[in-house]
Amino acid sequence: MEPRVVEVTGDLFTCPSTHSLAHCISADCRLGKGIAAIFKRKFGGISELLAQRKKPGEVAVLRRGSRYVYNLITKHKYYEKPTYETLRRALSAVKEHCVTHEVRHLAMPRIGCGLDGLTWDRVLPIIKDVFQDCCVQVEIFSL
C-alpha cells in the first residue's frame, strides 16, 4: 500500500474541520513562538496539555469539536532541539490514536522544520514510513 502523504501549498488552518491537526511542542507546553503560538491562540488548552504529563516521544491530545489536535512532544523544554527519534516516536503515537479513534484525515505543517531546525528531507520519509500501512490521509501544508 502506497503511503497516503501529500504536500500542499496553503494555510493549514483553512483545512476542513473534518481534518485533525498535528504540530510539535515541548513537554513544558510553552507554545510561545512560531506556529505553536497560533495553535495556542486558536485552540487553547494549555492546562489540559500540562495535565496529560506527556514526555518527549509521546503525544498530548486535545478534542476540539469533531477534530483532534495532536501536540507531538518532541523535547523537554521549549529552547531545546528535538531529535528525529523523538519525532518518530511521537508520530507513531499520533498514528496509534488516529487508528483507534478512526481519524481519516490529518493535517500538519512541515513539522520539526521551523524553529526546531530539523531537515525536511529527513522528516518527510519518517512521516511516510510511520503512516505507510494505515488508512490515514496525511496532508502537509506549507505557505
Phi, psi and omega in degrees: 000126181290139178303143180255063181240124179232145176260133180230153176262128178155182182271117179310322187280001175260000180290157184301153180291353175283347180270130169280159185240152178221146173201170184259141175219175175261160181298336179281356174055041180287316178046049186263341186224165174062208183293335178300323179295325177291318176301317180299316181293318185282324189242347179055216173080020182301318179294325176296318180295312181299322181295337180283344176049048181277151181249165178308134183096000179243179180228135173259132189243133172247142173256124179230101182064234183270003183239160171256147172246112183267120178254098182286120180273111185245358180198164181283308185245149185303330185272355179278172175251141179283170172246162177296329180290316178294326177296314179300315181295319179294319177298321177297323177293322177297312180303314180303314180296317180301313181296314181298322185257014175056039174281126183255338183230126180232128178242141181207159171282186173287081189302142177077355189252001176271247181296336181288337172080012175285163183263126183302324179298338176262331182286314183304313178299329177294314179300313180299318180295313182297319186263007187296328188249033178221176189264017181271128173272120182254125176247127181250119185262138167220147183280000000 
